[in-house]
Amino acid sequence: MPPVKESSQSIPFWDAFKFWLKLGFISFGGPAGQIAIMHQELVERRRWISEKRFLHALNFCMLLPGPEAQQLATYIGWLMHRGLGGIVAGVLFVAPSLFILIALSWIYISYGEVPIVAGLFYGIKPAITAVIIYAAYRIGSRTIKNSLLFTISVTAFLSIFIFKIAFPLIVIGAAIIGFIGGRLMPEKFSQNGDHHAEQQSFGPAVIDDSTPVPSHALFSISKLIRAFIIGLILWLIPMGLLNHYYGWDHTLTQMGWFFTKAALVTFGGAYAVLPYVYQGAIDHYAWLSPTQMIDGLALGETTPGPLIMVVAFVAFLGGYINELFGPEQLLLAGTVAASLVTWFTFLPSFLFIFAGGPFIETTHGNLKFTAPLIAITAAVVGVIINLALFFGYHVLWPNGFAGTFDWLSAIITIAATAALFYWKVNLLLVIAVCGLVGLVVKTLL
């Protein structure tokens, strides 16, 4: 297609900037809610991009590891206003939640034992267990359409639950099964449908179905190489400095390396990578406790931005508790750790968009889920169920099986699960109500 430079310039940059800034503060509801907000604003109301081009970008982002909603914002920002537009959209999607989570993490670690805060978390923790169960159901109902995919899911669950196999190995194994199975039994790994049953027309858009690809979005080998080189340099500089000044075994260096790996295996969204995070952050590095991990997920669910931002909470507590800069600089240690981890977690997402976006725009065809991705997503369901059991155990038996069973937490968990499954109550409302119930319970008891 011939390039058209003027198409992206029809959307004023500062109008887009204001929208991305607004989105960063209102992007509640997880990826589904965040994508819905962008669709309503960009496709339906502002008409900056057509339905078909929006879904084309979304399908590509769903194939990538990392937070698909943040990557979708980066992609559309890049398509509209080149690299600067992509950086602005992606950074503003994350920055507000980082600042909010740093503040909440400091309040949590400093005042977590205050009765009001403890009461709220007492009610929120069971709700988070219900949320994870519901996440497994949503992903499973969309993905597991036959006995083979069900078997992959069960095998993944048993692998991590019984044999404690590392999450990346499960992802690799599922991808290999999908790659082979997609060729031997393609009907078992067929596309299960797009995000929308049908495409709608909301009138002409600035970036319409027939709008030619802008020059900056055309694919070339030189652009691909340049994107990878820049991404590698942006990773090597902070990692090299950390290794030089602190050494490879230092907490900050290990955080950078660990969360870089986490960013590359987050197929299936944040809930899929959480088992990997708790395997490393709790079992291997002991940066925080299981209870604190649950509390961090609760905070992540109640703040705007991608849920994977829970990594900022993990890093903050790891830096704070380990007193990385001494006992007098606890807040600084937590803030630096959270900021560094956010950098290493989201840098690959920008690289994927800037490197792969031109190829996707130039080919401009229907991009379908591959068989390996479907197999990975099926495995992710089993891994998320294991995560639900992990959280449920620590909520219902806070002192281990040798301790007493927490009946009140069990009742809240059942009620929250019913609210999500049967009454389709908004997730944030469920968490808020459960928090208030926990506050009342702890006040009266």
N, C-alpha and C positions, 0 to 999 in steps of 0.2 A: 504494500500500500504506500502511496506517496505521503510523505510527512506533511503535516499542517501545523505550523508553529502557533498559529493564532488561537487554536481551540482552547488551550489551557489558560490563555490570557483573558478569556471572556469572564472568568470568575475572579473578582478582585481578591488579591492575596490577603488583605487585612480582614475582609469579610470571612474568608476561610479561617484565618487565625482566630478570630473571635468565636467561631463555631467550635473549633477544636478545643479552645480553652474552656468553653462552656461544657463541652462533652466530658472533659476530664473531671468535672465536679458533679455531673449528674449520671455518670455511667454505672448505675447500680444494676443489680439483677443478673450478674454473670454474663457470659458471652451471648446467650440468647437475647437477654434484655438490651445489651449494648448494641448488638447488630440490629435489633428492632428499632432502636433510637436512630441509628445512622440511616436506616432505610426510610424511616418516616421523614427525617429532616432532609436528607440528600436526594432521595428519589422522588418522594411524594410531594413535599412542600417546596423545597428550593429548586428542584429540577436541575441540579448540577450534573447528575449522571443518570443514565437510563437504567431501567430495571435489568435488562439483559447484561449490560456492562457491569453493573453492581454484582449480580450473581456470578458472572464470569470471574471477577476478582475474588469473591467469597469462596468459590469452589477451589481456587488455587490456594488461598490461605488455609482452608480446611485440610489440605494435603501436607501442610508444613508442621514441623514441631514448633511449639510455642503457642502463645495466646492469639487465637485466630481473630478476635475482635480488634486487638491492638494492631495486628498485622494488616487487617482490612483498612483501618484508618490510615496507616502508613502508606498502603498501596494507593488509596484514593488521593491522599495528599500529594504523593509523588506524581500521580497521573495528572493532577491539576496544575501543580506548580513545581515540577522537577524535584531534585534532591532536597532542596530547602523545604519544599512543601511536605515531603515525606517525613523529614526529621521533625518539623514543627508538629505535625499531626501525631506522630508516634510518641514524641517526648511529652506533649501536653496530655496525652491519654494516660500517661504513667505518673508524671510529676506530682499532681495533687494528691494522689493516693500515697505516694512515698512520704510526703510531708505530713499527711494526716496520720499515717501508720507510725512514723517516728514519734510523733507527739503521743499517740495512744499507747505505744510500747513503753514510753517513759512513764506515763501515768500508771500503766499496768504494773511495771516492775517496782515502782516507788510506792504505790498505794493499793496494790492488789489485795492486800489483807484487810482493807477497810470494809466494814460490813456491807455498805451499799454496793461497792464494786464486786465483792465476793458473792453477794446475793444475785446480782445480775448474771454473773458468769455461771452460777449454779443452775440457772434456768436455761441459759443459752447453750451450754454443752450438750444436753440431750437433744436440743433442736438441731445442732450440727450433725449429730449422729443420724438423725432422720433425713437431713439434707443430703448426706452422702449416700444413704440408701436410695433416695429418690434419684440422685445423679446416676447411680448404677442402673436403675430401672430405665431412665430416659435413654441412656446410651445403648443399653441392651435391647430395648424394644425397637430401636432404629437400625440396629446392626445385626443382631442374631436372628437370622431368618431360616436357618436349617440346622440339622443335627451336627454337621461338621463344625460350624462356627460355635455351636454350643459346647462341643467337645474341646475346642481351643480355649474357650472361656474357662471351663472347669479345670483343664490342665494348668492354665496360668494361675488359677486360684490355689490349687494344690501345690504348685511349684513354689509359690511365695509363702503360703501358710504353713506347710509342713516342712519343705526342704530349704526354706529361707534363701531361695535363689535370687540373686540381685535383679532388680527391675530392668536394667538395660539388657541383660541376657535374655529375659523373657520377651522383650521387644524384638531383639534380633532373631530369636527363635520363631516368633510369630511371623515376622517378615519373610523368613525363609520358607515357612510352610505356605504362606500366601503366594509367594513367588512361584513355587513349584505347583501348588494346587490350582493356581489360576490358569496354568497351562494344561494340566491334566483333567481338571474338573471346572472349567470356566463358569458353568452354571451355578456353582456353589459360591462363587465370589463375584457375582454380577452386581451391577450398580443397583442400589436399593431405593433410588429416588433422589431427587434434588431437594433443596431446602424449601422450595415452594412447588406446590402441585402444578401450578401453571403460572406463566409469566403475564403480568398485567402491563397495560399501557397507561401512563399518567400524563401523557402529552409530550411534546418535544422537550429534550434536555440539552444542556450546553454540551455535554459529552454524550451524544446520542448513539443509537445502535450503528448508524452509518457514518459517524464522525471518524475521519481517518486518524490513524495513530499519530500522535505528535512526535516530532523528531527525536526528542530526548527518550522516548519510550520504544524506539526501534531497536531491535536486537543486533548486537555485533559482538564478536569474540573479544574485541578490545575492551568494550564496556564490562563484559563478564569478568575478565581478568583484573581490570581496574577495581571493580567492586570487591573482589576477593582480596586483593592486595591491601586496599584501604582497611577492610574489615580485620585482616590479620594484623596490620600495624596497630590498629586501635585496641586490639586484644593484647598484643605483645608488650606494648609500652607499659601499661599499668601492671601486668603480670611480671614483667622483667624488673620493674622498680620494686615491687613487693618482694620478689625473690632476692634482689640485691641488698636491700636494706634490712629485711627481716629474716630471710632464709626460707627454704621451701617448706619446712615443717611449722612455720608460724601460722597462727589461726587465720589471719587475714589472707595469706597466700593460699592456704588450703580451702578457704571459703571461695576465693576466686576460681580455683581449679574445680572444686566440687560443683559449684552452680553453673559453670560453663558446661560441664557434662550434663547437668540437669536440663539446661536449655536445649540440648540437642536430642533429648529423648522424651520430650513432652508431647508425644503423639496422643491425641485424645483429650487434651485440655489439662487444666490444673489438677483436677481430681486424679488424673492418671499419674502425674509426677509426684503427688504427695507421698505415696508409699516409698518412692526412692528418696525423697527428702527426709522422711522420718527414719528410714534405714540408716542414712548417713549422719544426719544431724543428731539423732538420739542414740542409736546403737553404736555407731563407730566413733563419732567425734564428741558425743556428750555435750553438745552446745546448749541443750535445754532438755527439760523433762517431758515425758509423754503428756502430762497434764498441761504444761505450758504450750505444747504443740497444739493441743485442742483449743486452748484459749486463743492462740494466734490465728487459727482458722476461723474462730468466731469473729475476731476483729476484722479479718480479711473479708468475711461475708457481709459485714455491716459498713464497709467503706467503699467509695467509688473506685473504679479501675479494675484491672484484671485480678482474678482471685490468686493467681500465681504470685501476687505481691506479698503473700504471706511469707515469702522468702526474706523480705525486709525485716519482718518481725523476728524470724529465726536468727538472722544475722545480728540484729540489734541486741537481742538477749545474749547471743554468743559473745559479742564484743563487750557488753556491759558486765556480764557475770564473770568473764575471764579477766576483767580489769586490764585490757590491752594497753592502755596508756597510764596505768597506775590508779590507785583508789580515789584520787582527786579529779580524775577526768573520765568518769564513768559515762556521762551523757555524750561526750565527744567520741569515746570509743564505740558506743552503740550506733551513733549517727554515721560515723565513718564506715563501719562495717555494713550497715544497711545500704548506704549509698554505693559502696563498692560492689556489693552483691547484686544490686539492681542493675548496675552497669554490665556486669558479666552475664546476667540473666537475659537482658533484652538486646544486647549487641547482636547476637545471631539473628534475631527477628528482623532487624534492619538489613542485615546482610542478605538474608533470604529474599527480601522484597526487591532490593536494589539490583541483586544479581539475577533473580529469576523473573522479575516483572517484565523486562523488555522481551524476553522470549515468549511469555504468556500473551502479551499485547500484540506481538507481531504475528504469532500463529492465530490468535483470535478465533479459536474454535471452542467446541464444548469440551470442557475439561472434566473427566470423570474420575471417581475414586479408583485407585488401582487395587488389585487383589492383595498385595502386601499390606496396604493401609487398612483394608477391611479386616484382615486377619489380626493386625495389631489392635484395632479397635475392639474386636471380640475378646482378645486377651486382656485388654484394659478393663473390661467389665469385671472379669474375675479378680483382677488386682484391686479394683475399687471396693468390691465386696469384702476382700480381706481388710482393707482400710476401715470399712464400717465396723467390722468385728473388733479391730484393734481399738478404735475409739469407744465403741460400746462397752468393751471390757473395762476400760479405765473410767468410764462414766458410771457404770452400774456397780462395779466393784472397786471403788477408789483406793482401797487398801489391799487389793489382791483377793483371790478366791478364798484365802484364809480369813478375810474380813467379812463384814456384813454386807448383804445385798441392799442397794439403795432403791427402795420401792418408789419413793417420790420421783427420782430421776427416771425410773422405768415408766411411770405413768406419763410424765412429760414427754418422753420419747415416743410413746405410743400415740399420744394426742397429736404431737407434731407430725408424725408419719401419716396419720389419718387426715390431717388438715392438708398436707401436700398431695396425697394420692387421691383422696375421695372428694374433698371439697375444693381442691385446686386453689387454695389460699396463696396469696403472694408470699414469696420466700422471705422477704424482709419483714413482712407483717408477722409471719410465724415466729421468726427469731425475736422480734420486739416483744410480742405477747409472752413468749416463753421466758424472756429476760425479766419481765414484770412479775410473772408468776414466781420465778425463783427468788426475786427480791421480797415478795410478800411472804413466801414460805420461810425464808431465812429470818425475816423480821419477827414472825409469829412464834417460831420455834426457838 
